Amino acid sequence: MVMVQAEDKGGKIYVTHINIRQSIFFLLFKLIFLDIMFAISMILYFLLISNGFIQDIFSDIMKISNLSFLLVLIFLKVVLAIYVVLLWLNEYYEIWPNVVTHRSGLFFTRAEKHPFAQMRSVKVEQGFFGKIFGYGTISFYNWYLKTNTSLYLIHNPIKYFHIIESLLPKSEKEKDIFLDVIASDESQD
């Protein structure tokens, strides 16, 4: 079980796993970008049809097409917004006591498991905007697969970094410290 300290009462809460999603900042950014793109497309459309020459030729058809274009545009915007939100909801990380799992996919879910026993060198990357808006990336090295894996742009990365760090096997940490001490002793000789 994953153990999390309760901040208000000083007690302990036991949970089976923790779900982490990408920061909501990026969901809001995508939705705002979607709104801006649709606003620009509407402005361009109405600038095009406000041209006097096109208006004279298609005056009756334009009244019907303006309404249908607006309805199609609204429908597309709603569908794309729902799609963006569903993608955000269906991509997340799970921290279990012995493994980190990355789940993704809207219709066909995919799960990547990364056992803590194979992890080394966990670190947090958080830039200037990440500190302001509360997001960052936790990266760790899987020595068995010889790959770097990241929990990409998650909210509150420092909190989850400490949880992952506390779940790493102690023997691996001690081996790293021991190897660092040996390496520094050899460099001094």
C-alpha positions in Angstrom: 0.0 0.0 0.0 1.1 3.6 -0.7 1.2 5.6 2.5 0.5 9.3 2.4 0.7 11.7 5.4 -2.5 13.5 6.2 -1.5 17.2 6.6 -4.4 18.3 8.7 -4.5 15.8 11.5 -0.9 14.3 11.4 -2.3 10.8 10.9 -1.7 8.4 8.1 -3.9 7.4 5.2 -3.5 4.2 3.4 -4.4 3.9 -0.3 -3.8 1.2 -2.8 -2.5 3.6 -5.6 -2.4 7.2 -6.7 -3.6 8.5 -10.0 -1.8 11.4 -11.6 -2.9 13.3 -14.7 -1.2 15.9 -16.8 -1.6 19.3 -15.3 -5.0 20.9 -15.9 -3.1 24.0 -17.1 -2.5 22.2 -20.4 -6.1 21.0 -20.7 -7.2 24.7 -20.3 -4.5 25.8 -22.7 -5.7 23.4 -25.4 -9.4 24.4 -24.9 -8.5 28.1 -25.1 -6.4 27.5 -28.2 -9.4 25.6 -29.7 -11.7 28.6 -29.0 -9.2 31.1 -30.5 -8.9 29.0 -33.7 -12.6 28.8 -34.1 -13.0 32.5 -33.5 -10.3 33.2 -36.1 -12.1 30.9 -38.6 -15.4 32.6 -38.1 -13.8 36.1 -38.5 -12.2 35.0 -41.7 -15.4 33.5 -43.0 -17.4 36.6 -42.3 -14.7 38.9 -43.8 -14.9 36.8 -46.9 -18.6 36.9 -47.3 -18.8 40.6 -46.4 -17.1 41.3 -49.7 -19.7 43.2 -51.8 -19.1 41.2 -55.0 -19.7 37.8 -53.3 -22.7 39.2 -51.5 -24.4 40.4 -54.7 -24.0 37.0 -56.4 -25.1 34.8 -53.5 -27.4 37.0 -51.5 -30.2 34.5 -50.9 -27.9 31.5 -50.5 -25.7 33.4 -48.1 -28.5 33.8 -45.5 -29.0 30.0 -45.4 -25.3 29.2 -45.6 -24.3 31.6 -42.8 -26.7 29.8 -40.4 -25.6 26.3 -41.5 -21.9 27.3 -41.4 -22.3 28.6 -37.9 -24.1 25.4 -36.7 -21.5 23.2 -38.3 -18.7 25.3 -36.7 -20.4 25.1 -33.3 -20.9 21.3 -33.6 -17.2 20.8 -34.6 -16.0 23.0 -31.7 -18.1 20.9 -29.2 -16.9 17.6 -30.7 -13.3 18.7 -30.6 -13.6 20.0 -27.0 -15.1 16.7 -25.9 -12.3 14.8 -27.6 -9.6 16.9 -26.0 -11.1 16.4 -22.5 -11.5 12.7 -23.1 -7.9 12.4 -24.1 -6.9 14.2 -21.0 -9.1 12.0 -18.8 -7.8 8.8 -20.4 -4.1 9.4 -20.1 -2.8 9.1 -16.6 -0.1 7.6 -14.4 -0.7 5.3 -11.4 1.7 5.0 -8.6 1.5 1.6 -6.9 3.7 0.4 -4.1 6.0 -1.5 -6.4 5.4 0.0 -9.9 4.5 3.1 -11.9 2.0 2.5 -14.7 1.3 4.8 -17.6 -2.2 4.3 -19.0 -3.3 5.9 -22.2 -5.8 5.5 -25.0 -9.4 6.5 -25.7 -10.8 3.3 -27.2 -7.9 0.9 -26.9 -6.1 1.4 -23.6 -2.4 0.8 -23.4 -0.5 0.3 -20.1 3.3 0.6 -19.6 4.6 -0.7 -16.3 7.8 0.4 -14.7 8.8 -1.5 -11.6 10.5 0.4 -8.8 13.1 -2.4 -8.5 14.4 -1.4 -12.0 14.5 2.4 -11.3 17.5 4.6 -10.7 18.2 8.3 -10.6 14.7 9.8 -10.2 14.7 13.5 -10.8 12.3 16.4 -11.1 12.4 18.9 -14.0 10.4 22.1 -13.5 11.0 25.3 -15.4 10.1 28.9 -14.7 6.5 28.5 -15.9 6.3 25.1 -14.3 7.0 26.7 -10.9 4.4 29.4 -11.5 1.6 27.1 -12.7 2.5 24.1 -10.6 3.6 21.5 -13.2 6.7 19.6 -14.1 8.2 16.3 -15.3 9.5 13.4 -13.1 12.1 11.4 -15.0 13.7 8.2 -14.0 16.1 5.7 -15.5 15.2 2.1 -15.9 18.5 0.2 -15.7 16.9 -3.1 -16.9 15.5 -1.6 -20.1 18.3 1.0 -20.3 15.7 3.7 -21.1 14.6 7.0 -19.5 10.9 7.3 -18.7 9.0 10.4 -17.7 5.8 11.4 -16.0 5.3 14.2 -18.4 4.0 17.7 -17.3 2.1 16.4 -14.2 0.7 18.7 -11.6 2.5 19.1 -8.3 5.6 17.1 -9.3 7.6 17.7 -6.1 4.9 15.9 -4.0 4.9 12.9 -6.3 8.7 12.9 -6.5 8.9 12.4 -2.8 6.3 9.7 -2.9 8.1 7.8 -5.6 11.5 8.4 -3.9 10.0 6.9 -0.7 8.8 3.8 -2.5 12.2 3.1 -4.2 14.0 0.1 -2.8 16.4 1.2 -0.1 19.1 -1.2 -1.2 19.3 0.5 -4.6 19.8 3.9 -3.0 22.4 2.5 -0.7 24.2 0.9 -3.7 24.2 4.3 -5.5 25.6 6.1 -2.5 28.2 3.3 -2.0 29.3 3.5 -5.6 29.6 7.3 -5.5 31.8 7.0 -2.4 34.0 4.4 -4.1 34.3 6.5 -7.2 35.3 9.6 -5.3 37.9 7.6 -3.3 39.4 6.2 -6.5 39.6 9.7 -8.1 41.5 11.0 -5.0 44.1 8.3 -5.3 
